[in-house]
């Protein structure tokens, strides 16, 4: 699991996928979230603008990341 440092919280879920290059674009990020392909803290998340905070774990495909505030 990788740890990702963000400058401020919360950050929207789709932005994490986009900024960490887990998807090719913001549109793709929103699509995979709406299709139920993203897991946040062990539960499927379908809200594109779900607020992500320090300590949250985001999973998509082979990627698993923990969010930390700098």
C-alpha angles and dihedrals in degrees: 000000000000123000116225121201119212127188097225139005146265104043124178116254097236090054092057091054091048099043093047091050092240086135134022099244146359090261091054090048091054091047097052091046093050089049091058096248096127126078123201118191092343097310130099109254122203100170108103093200096045108150112243120204136189110290095029117131118218122194128189124161108314092344123099119172137175117213120226131175115234 
